[in-house]
Structures are given as structure tokens and as C-alpha cells.
Amino acid sequence: MPLLRPLMSLAFTALALQSLAAHADITVKIGQVSPLTGELSHIGKDDENGVRLAIEDLNNRKIRIGGQTVTFVLDSQDDAADPKTAVTVAQKLIDDGVAGVVGHANSGTSIPASKVYSDAGVPMITESATNPKLTQQGFTNVFRMVANDVRQGTVIGTYLVHDLNAKKIAIVDDRTAYGQGLADEVEKAVKAAGGNVVAREYGTDKTTNWMAILTTIKSRQPDGIAFTGGDTQAAAFVQQAQKLGLKVKFVAGDEACTPQFIKLAGPAMSNDAYCTLAGVPPAKMPQGPEFFKRYQQRFGVPVQLYAPYAYDAVIAIASAMQAADSTDPKSYLPKLRTAKLEGVTGPIQFDDKGDIRNGAITVRQFDQGNWSDRTVVR
């Protein structure tokens, strides 16, 4: 008996340790990638904050997966809106062992980075990259939270011609995958709506002097301009257009649909300025007003653009993990593809390519110092 008692004690201890291990907390890394430096850093930080708020909410809920309480942690990377950097940080996230990725924010970074995630079998959900090519590559792990540029470009072109009665349209883009791709769709829509594209010009995502392009555009006597680029470039564009005395209906794409555009453009803003948002306004989101209030309280700044969609991307990943009862990307990916849940922004359900179903486009107009929602197109 003396020898048996230590053996029994050791066996009991081993079983107890196994039981504790089975019920111990596990840590799951969620990657986030956006431009955290450079001219788009305010948008990148907005997305990062959306992910951070979702992770905090999930951890407060203490959800259990595979019999264990999960602690989610944020692994945030800066791709500086640069395609090469995007590939590098995508590989870093894979090496870090992330279970899922929210991002990238831009089309030009999302498209090359998506192959890295596909090769590793890790799901990525972009909150804002709108170029259709992203989900047309045949990857089963790539998802998009907002309507793509085919939808957005169609709305911009049609709205200019039909709603704003602009028949002679100039189109300007920033030559990024986002800007050029959206401009192509705008051109198709303008022509389909019966309008005439009188100028097709472009700069870069770092252009600050648009005077030469604006002079050319002015000579074509347009009554409408579509601009597909960032808010910093859009602000410089409308300021310089004002100096030239160019008075036209102006519609910018979603990357310029920010409070920052209004702030930078200053007195150059007028009621002839519009923008489109690839999504719905706060008032149309089921949990929008509450989310925007919580976000402001938590971070001390207002939502810039796509933070609610970044938040919902995290929730979709966590919900798929719960449905699969696994944090293994290969196990929960099928559940993500068939996800059907209600998020802050509305219903979350993906089609067979990974695009959000029934993605909406909101048209906004500058009015009394802010963007005022004019119409939501579904």
C-alpha cells in the first residue's frame, strides 16, 4: 500500500492537470492591416479601432470554443497603402500565427496580399477594398464587407447624369487599383445613362497640383466631374477648381467620403459636392447610432469611414469559429462562407465569390459643414 499511494497520487495529479489544460484559456490572434502611416492613416486608424473595439467586446463576453475560454488579441500591421509592403506584412501575420485577418483597406494592397493568405489557408475579410478583381481570383478564403466598384461606379455615373442632370462628364482618378477601377465603372455607367465623357484624366495617390489637369478639363466645358481618389487629393482638387472658377457638379468616390475631405477643402466645399459610401449611413445600420456613440467615447474621435464594417468582420470571424467549435482556420472557413448573422451594419451573408450580399451604396451631399445622406441605393 505505501508504494501504491504515491502512484495513485501521481495519477490523480496527472488527470487533474489534463483537466485544467483542457479548460484553460486559449489566445487567438486576429490580424488587422491598413495604412497606419501616410495620407490615409486616419482611415487606417479608423479601421484598426473598429477591430480593436470588436476584440474588446468579444473578450468581455468570454466566449468558449472547443471547451476553452478564448482571449482574442490584436496583431495590427501597417501596409502604408503600398502593394509591396502589403505582401511583406501579410507574410508576417501568417508567421505570427493569426487565425484570421481583417483588411487590407485598399484594393491595391488587398489584391496582392490575398494570395499570401490563400496559400496559408487563412481567411481575410476586407472592410473597404472595392475592386471587383479581389473576389474574382477564385480564392475561397477572401471576403468583402461592402459593395464593389461595379455597383459604386454604376451609382456615381447614373446619379450624375439622371439625378444631377450633368450630361458632359470629366472623370479623374489616382491610378491606384481602387481609383482606376472605380473610374472605369463610372465611365461605363455615364455612357449607359446617356451622358458624354468629355475628359478622362489621372494623377497619382500623391498628386497635390491638379492645375494642368483642371485647365484641360475646363476647356472641355463639363457640367459634372467624377473623382476617384483619396480625400487629401480630392480636397486639393476642389480648392484648385475653385481658383479656376470651375463650377460643376462634383461626385467623389468612397475614399474621399470622409470628414477629413471637408476639413481640408475648407471654403472650397459647396452644395454641388457629393460623395458615395460603399455601405449604409449610421441611421440605416441596425446598431449604427449606438456603435458611433460608443466609438466616439472609446477613442475620442468620430468614425471616419469603415470602422463599423471592420468591427463586423471580426464578429463574423468569431461567429464562424463558434459555429465550427474551432479556432483552426481550415475548420471554421466553411462556416464563414455560409455565415448568416446580424451585425452592427446589418445582415452579413456572403455570395459564392465572397462578396457581401445586397451591398448598398449611399449618396451623400455636402450641406452646412457635413455630409448629408441623400439616398441609399441597393
VOVOLO-180079 format. One line per 5 residues: number of its first residue (from 1); their letters; for each residue x, y, z of C-alpha. Coordinates in Angstrom, 3 decimals. Layout:
# VOVOLO-180079
NUM	A	X/Y/Z ~ ...
END
This chain:
# VOVOLO-180079
1	MPLLR	0.000/0.000/0.000 ~ 2.752/2.588/0.768 ~ 4.029/2.288/-2.812 ~ 0.518/2.367/-4.276 ~ -0.493/5.654/-2.640
6	PLMSL	2.225/7.777/-4.358 ~ 1.357/6.157/-7.679 ~ -2.339/6.879/-7.168 ~ -1.482/10.442/-6.133 ~ 0.638/10.944/-9.250
11	AFTAL	-2.114/9.530/-11.452 ~ -4.662/11.822/-9.833 ~ -2.358/14.837/-10.306 ~ -1.823/13.985/-13.972 ~ -5.567/13.710/-14.546
16	ALQSL	-6.148/16.996/-12.759 ~ -3.508/18.725/-14.876 ~ -5.057/17.306/-18.044 ~ -8.462/18.562/-16.929 ~ -7.078/22.037/-16.196
21	AAHAD	-5.305/22.116/-19.546 ~ -8.483/21.153/-21.340 ~ -10.319/24.068/-19.736 ~ -7.509/26.656/-19.798 ~ -7.904/29.861/-21.730
26	ITVKI	-6.556/29.964/-25.259 ~ -5.246/33.010/-27.087 ~ -6.311/33.663/-30.670 ~ -4.622/36.303/-32.781 ~ -6.669/38.398/-35.189
31	GQVSP	-4.666/40.279/-37.799 ~ -5.523/43.777/-38.966 ~ -3.834/45.558/-41.861 ~ -4.404/49.123/-43.042 ~ -2.363/52.262/-43.799
36	LTGEL	-1.376/53.452/-40.334 ~ 1.096/55.981/-41.716 ~ 0.878/58.386/-44.638 ~ -2.007/60.413/-46.056 ~ -4.562/57.654/-45.475
41	SHIGK	-3.512/56.956/-41.893 ~ -6.702/58.497/-40.461 ~ -8.703/55.925/-42.419 ~ -6.322/53.131/-41.431 ~ -6.549/54.014/-37.740
46	DDENG	-10.331/54.133/-38.092 ~ -10.322/50.541/-39.335 ~ -7.864/49.456/-36.643 ~ -10.072/50.986/-33.955 ~ -13.087/49.120/-35.330
51	VRLAI	-11.197/45.832/-34.994 ~ -9.932/46.749/-31.534 ~ -13.440/47.565/-30.292 ~ -14.766/44.232/-31.582 ~ -11.978/42.317/-29.862
56	EDLNN	-12.660/44.124/-26.596 ~ -16.361/43.288/-26.853 ~ -15.643/39.626/-27.609 ~ -13.272/39.323/-24.668 ~ -15.860/40.869/-22.363
61	RKIRI	-18.292/38.168/-23.483 ~ -15.783/35.415/-22.596 ~ -16.898/33.127/-25.388 ~ -15.967/29.455/-25.315 ~ -14.750/27.463/-28.291
66	GGQTV	-13.702/23.827/-28.100 ~ -14.416/23.828/-24.383 ~ -11.991/26.683/-23.736 ~ -12.462/30.373/-22.989 ~ -10.962/32.383/-25.825
71	TFVLD	-8.943/35.559/-25.413 ~ -8.628/37.415/-28.692 ~ -5.600/39.633/-29.257 ~ -4.959/42.196/-31.977 ~ -1.975/41.847/-34.304
76	SQDDA	-2.033/45.126/-36.248 ~ 0.252/45.880/-39.192 ~ 0.862/48.956/-41.327 ~ 0.953/48.403/-45.094 ~ 1.296/52.166/-45.798
81	ADPKT	-1.144/51.662/-48.723 ~ 1.792/50.156/-50.625 ~ 1.330/46.850/-52.527 ~ 4.862/45.549/-51.842 ~ 4.668/46.377/-48.158
86	AVTVA	1.251/44.705/-48.055 ~ 2.721/41.382/-49.196 ~ 5.502/41.644/-46.624 ~ 3.197/42.333/-43.671 ~ 0.747/39.680/-44.863
91	QKLID	3.512/37.104/-44.600 ~ 4.432/38.475/-41.176 ~ 0.873/37.913/-39.969 ~ 0.991/34.332/-41.230 ~ 4.318/33.821/-39.464
96	DGVAG	2.758/35.306/-36.312 ~ 0.097/32.590/-36.424 ~ -3.014/34.716/-36.865 ~ -6.285/32.813/-37.173 ~ -7.927/35.407/-39.417
101	VVGHA	-7.272/38.813/-40.954 ~ -9.361/41.963/-41.286 ~ -8.046/44.023/-44.199 ~ -6.451/45.194/-46.219 ~ -8.169/48.571/-46.506
106	NSGTS	-7.159/49.363/-50.096 ~ -7.763/47.422/-53.296 ~ -4.157/47.902/-54.401 ~ -2.907/46.201/-51.244 ~ -5.683/43.636/-50.785
111	IPASK	-5.281/42.034/-54.199 ~ -1.573/41.087/-53.939 ~ -1.811/40.231/-50.221 ~ -4.779/37.914/-50.769 ~ -2.561/35.270/-52.402
116	VYSDA	-0.398/35.096/-49.274 ~ -3.444/34.389/-47.135 ~ -4.849/31.949/-49.685 ~ -1.616/29.955/-49.781 ~ -1.716/29.734/-45.980
121	GVPMI	-5.434/28.912/-45.819 ~ -6.173/31.893/-43.561 ~ -9.425/33.818/-44.102 ~ -9.209/37.529/-44.860 ~ -12.151/39.937/-44.820
126	TESAT	-11.637/43.395/-46.256 ~ -13.780/46.093/-44.737 ~ -13.382/48.503/-47.653 ~ -11.395/47.275/-50.687 ~ -13.878/47.579/-53.550
131	NPKLT	-12.085/46.492/-56.737 ~ -14.052/43.536/-58.203 ~ -10.827/41.658/-59.077 ~ -10.229/40.862/-55.411 ~ -13.031/38.298/-55.232
136	QQGFT	-12.704/37.143/-58.834 ~ -9.407/35.317/-58.319 ~ -11.016/32.045/-57.279 ~ -9.728/32.144/-53.694 ~ -12.106/30.528/-51.215
141	NVFRM	-10.759/32.432/-48.211 ~ -11.357/36.035/-49.390 ~ -14.386/38.091/-48.336 ~ -15.626/41.656/-48.741 ~ -17.909/43.553/-46.342
146	VANDV	-19.133/46.252/-48.755 ~ -20.456/46.596/-52.302 ~ -17.796/46.513/-55.031 ~ -16.864/49.133/-57.619 ~ -19.204/47.804/-60.276
151	RQGTV	-22.060/48.814/-58.011 ~ -20.471/52.049/-56.804 ~ -19.356/53.165/-60.265 ~ -22.813/52.490/-61.648 ~ -24.376/54.644/-58.937
156	IGTYL	-21.918/57.520/-59.468 ~ -22.317/57.613/-63.239 ~ -26.073/57.216/-63.174 ~ -26.540/59.769/-60.383 ~ -24.504/62.385/-62.247
161	VHDLN	-26.500/62.020/-65.441 ~ -30.011/61.284/-64.189 ~ -30.231/62.930/-60.764 ~ -27.830/65.859/-61.148 ~ -28.657/66.397/-64.823
166	AKKIA	-24.971/66.552/-65.798 ~ -24.534/65.392/-69.385 ~ -20.876/66.257/-70.084 ~ -18.710/64.429/-67.568 ~ -14.988/64.595/-66.801
171	IVDDR	-13.521/61.634/-64.907 ~ -10.333/61.869/-62.831 ~ -8.634/59.029/-60.932 ~ -5.476/58.492/-58.903 ~ -4.189/55.481/-60.914
176	TAYGQ	-4.399/53.108/-57.958 ~ -6.206/49.788/-58.352 ~ -9.080/51.404/-56.483 ~ -9.153/54.728/-58.303 ~ -8.675/53.467/-61.833
181	GLADE	-11.014/50.516/-61.372 ~ -13.795/52.718/-59.998 ~ -13.264/55.313/-62.744 ~ -13.636/52.602/-65.399 ~ -17.013/51.649/-63.964
186	VEKAV	-18.103/55.300/-63.751 ~ -17.264/55.770/-67.434 ~ -19.366/52.747/-68.402 ~ -22.285/53.995/-66.323 ~ -22.147/57.558/-67.679
191	KAAGG	-22.326/56.264/-71.248 ~ -25.070/53.771/-70.402 ~ -27.104/56.590/-68.827 ~ -26.816/58.705/-71.982 ~ -24.064/61.038/-70.806
196	NVVAR	-20.886/62.022/-72.622 ~ -17.390/61.561/-71.166 ~ -15.587/64.709/-72.346 ~ -12.326/64.086/-70.457 ~ -10.599/61.147/-68.779
201	EYGTD	-7.601/62.337/-66.741 ~ -5.495/60.976/-63.907 ~ -2.845/61.860/-61.353 ~ -1.437/59.661/-58.589 ~ -2.326/58.993/-54.979
206	KTTNW	0.286/61.617/-54.064 ~ -0.656/64.360/-56.537 ~ -1.105/67.788/-54.934 ~ -1.051/70.031/-58.022 ~ -4.043/69.419/-60.278
211	MAILT	-3.952/72.735/-62.140 ~ -2.764/71.381/-65.503 ~ -5.432/68.676/-65.480 ~ -8.094/71.126/-64.333 ~ -7.159/73.573/-67.088
216	TIKSR	-7.629/70.805/-69.658 ~ -10.929/69.812/-68.096 ~ -12.194/73.392/-68.028 ~ -11.550/73.716/-71.765 ~ -13.936/70.785/-72.354
221	QPDGI	-16.751/72.635/-70.528 ~ -18.087/69.755/-68.414 ~ -21.098/70.130/-66.159 ~ -20.039/67.245/-63.920 ~ -16.820/65.714/-62.567
226	AFTGG	-16.313/62.279/-61.026 ~ -13.181/61.996/-58.861 ~ -11.950/58.600/-57.695 ~ -9.070/59.026/-55.277 ~ -8.271/59.832/-51.660
231	DTQAA	-9.697/62.642/-49.553 ~ -6.420/64.590/-49.426 ~ -6.179/64.643/-53.225 ~ -9.892/65.419/-53.583 ~ -9.569/68.414/-51.246
236	AFVQQ	-6.668/69.864/-53.253 ~ -8.621/69.192/-56.450 ~ -11.736/71.167/-55.413 ~ -9.636/74.009/-53.990 ~ -7.786/74.410/-57.273
241	AQKLG	-11.002/74.018/-59.286 ~ -12.448/76.909/-57.319 ~ -9.408/79.070/-58.161 ~ -10.000/78.356/-61.841 ~ -13.643/79.327/-61.500
246	LKVKF	-14.769/75.829/-62.492 ~ -18.342/75.388/-61.255 ~ -19.703/71.890/-61.836 ~ -21.432/69.045/-60.019 ~ -18.677/67.103/-58.247
251	VAGDE	-19.012/63.494/-57.095 ~ -16.178/61.711/-55.269 ~ -15.844/58.006/-54.544 ~ -15.886/56.488/-51.069 ~ -12.209/57.072/-50.250
256	ACTPQ	-12.989/60.794/-50.212 ~ -16.321/60.442/-48.408 ~ -14.814/61.469/-45.069 ~ -14.934/64.350/-42.576 ~ -11.258/64.871/-43.460
261	FIKLA	-12.144/65.874/-47.031 ~ -14.459/68.603/-45.731 ~ -11.872/69.802/-43.222 ~ -9.054/70.004/-45.764 ~ -11.118/71.555/-48.564
266	GPAMS	-12.459/74.293/-46.316 ~ -14.257/77.151/-48.130 ~ -13.913/75.317/-51.462 ~ -16.738/72.970/-50.427 ~ -20.173/73.777/-51.820
271	NDAYC	-23.602/72.170/-52.123 ~ -22.509/70.954/-55.561 ~ -20.160/68.454/-53.861 ~ -21.298/64.857/-53.425 ~ -19.680/61.559/-52.477
276	TLAGV	-20.612/57.901/-52.346 ~ -20.185/55.471/-49.474 ~ -19.936/51.748/-50.127 ~ -22.357/50.900/-47.367 ~ -25.217/52.427/-45.432
281	PPAKM	-25.249/55.548/-43.215 ~ -25.362/55.219/-39.403 ~ -29.106/55.827/-39.229 ~ -29.714/52.874/-41.567 ~ -27.499/50.494/-39.575
286	PQGPE	-29.464/48.398/-37.051 ~ -26.945/49.227/-34.327 ~ -25.420/52.283/-36.006 ~ -26.235/55.135/-33.603 ~ -25.136/53.106/-30.574
291	FFKRY	-21.915/51.995/-32.276 ~ -20.960/55.508/-33.386 ~ -21.561/56.800/-29.862 ~ -19.513/54.013/-28.256 ~ -16.713/54.501/-30.772
296	QQRFG	-16.523/58.242/-30.008 ~ -16.470/57.562/-26.265 ~ -13.795/54.877/-26.565 ~ -11.378/56.625/-28.948 ~ -12.198/60.307/-28.585
301	VPVQL	-12.676/60.828/-32.327 ~ -15.624/60.276/-34.669 ~ -15.846/57.365/-37.095 ~ -14.126/58.315/-40.337 ~ -15.424/55.719/-42.755
306	YAPYA	-15.397/51.916/-42.435 ~ -14.800/51.204/-38.734 ~ -18.277/49.596/-38.355 ~ -17.511/47.187/-41.197 ~ -14.117/46.309/-39.693
311	YDAVI	-15.928/45.638/-36.414 ~ -18.434/43.357/-38.134 ~ -15.651/41.489/-39.941 ~ -14.200/40.443/-36.572 ~ -17.616/39.419/-35.298
316	AIASA	-18.177/37.320/-38.442 ~ -14.860/35.510/-37.895 ~ -15.623/34.821/-34.228 ~ -19.152/33.621/-35.060 ~ -17.779/31.192/-37.640
321	MQAAD	-15.317/29.869/-35.057 ~ -18.162/29.312/-32.617 ~ -20.246/27.564/-35.280 ~ -17.326/25.243/-36.081 ~ -16.345/24.951/-32.398
326	STDPK	-12.780/25.536/-33.563 ~ -10.337/28.395/-33.996 ~ -8.468/26.496/-36.703 ~ -8.831/28.500/-39.962 ~ -9.338/25.366/-42.034
331	SYLPK	-12.141/24.214/-39.727 ~ -14.077/27.466/-39.449 ~ -13.619/28.714/-43.049 ~ -16.597/26.668/-44.382 ~ -18.792/28.191/-41.654
336	LRTAK	-17.635/31.678/-42.637 ~ -18.603/31.062/-46.248 ~ -22.133/30.118/-45.177 ~ -22.402/32.708/-42.395 ~ -25.740/34.363/-41.806
341	LEGVT	-25.851/36.824/-38.939 ~ -26.875/40.335/-37.975 ~ -24.056/42.801/-37.452 ~ -23.791/46.443/-36.464 ~ -24.060/47.356/-40.147
346	GPIQF	-26.903/44.957/-40.997 ~ -27.208/41.418/-42.381 ~ -23.904/39.632/-43.027 ~ -24.042/36.957/-45.679 ~ -21.553/36.272/-48.479
351	DDKGD	-22.138/35.053/-52.031 ~ -20.163/32.290/-53.712 ~ -17.304/34.694/-54.551 ~ -17.066/36.087/-51.022 ~ -18.824/39.392/-51.747
356	IRNGA	-21.375/40.701/-49.285 ~ -24.929/40.068/-50.420 ~ -27.183/43.072/-51.095 ~ -24.372/45.578/-50.666 ~ -25.682/49.160/-50.598
361	ITVRQ	-24.298/52.455/-51.892 ~ -25.122/55.719/-50.115 ~ -25.022/59.050/-51.951 ~ -24.110/61.993/-49.737 ~ -24.181/65.744/-50.341
366	FDQGN	-22.188/68.478/-48.615 ~ -24.595/70.533/-46.551 ~ -23.904/73.004/-43.747 ~ -20.450/71.714/-42.952 ~ -21.180/67.976/-43.069
371	WSDRT	-22.086/65.116/-45.360 ~ -25.855/64.747/-45.554 ~ -27.276/61.427/-46.705 ~ -29.348/61.857/-49.870 ~ -30.258/58.345/-50.941
376	VVR	-29.361/54.698/-50.364 ~ -29.196/52.504/-53.461 ~ -29.398/48.723/-53.064
END
